[in-house]
Amino acid sequence: MGFDWPPYAYVPTRNARHPKGAFDGLIASVGPDVPTAALHHTAAFRAGMAYLKAGYYWEAHEVFEPIWMAAPPGSAERLVAQILIQIANARLKHAMQRPKAAARIEQIVRDLLVLCPAAGALGLTRAALGGLAET
């Protein structure tokens, strides 16, 4: 896939946080020269999607955040990145056995999905994002 997997999924209060800079290589793929329309082709985005699907929720959040920051304010790409970050955050709260926090964040995801255009952005449709939110 073009990136390294962390040795474990970090869950606060359960295990040690990854070393500082562990994701710098992935984050660097979201450089200022990357056009908004190409953000989903970056190593950070590809790793974030793989991490999210494999249960590495904290790690997914870490590599989705620079994509959110690189996307223009008010853009569909920024909204989709925010949704992905919140999906990862909700799943992490479940892993931490914090169901109330997870439920609150899941509502945020549902609210954001309503704002998302059907065609979505970052190569994802609203339906695909909804499917990610449900798993």
C-alpha positions, 0 to 999 in steps of 0.5 A: 500500500505504500506505507508502514503499519504501526505495530499496534492500534493506540487506544488511550488509557490502554497502551502507549502512544506512538513515538512523536513523528511516527506519521510524519512521512505520511503527513508530508504527502499532503504538501502545499503543492497538492491540489485539493482535487488530488488530496485523496491520492496522497499517502496520508489519505490512503493510509487513513482509509486503511487504518480506519477500516482496520481498527487503527482509529487514533492513527486514522485521525492523525493522518486525516487531520492534515488533509482537513487542514489542507482543504479550503474552508467551506469545501466539500473536501474539508467536510468529507475529511471532517466526517472521516475524522469524526468517524475515527473519533467515534470508533476510538471512543467505543474502543475506550469504552466511552459509549456516551462520548461515542454516541455524541460524536456519531450524532455529529457525523449524522449532522455532517452527512446531511451537509455533504453533497451526494457526490461527496469529495475525496473520492467518496460519496455520501452513501459510502461515508454513511456506510463507513459511519455505520460499521 
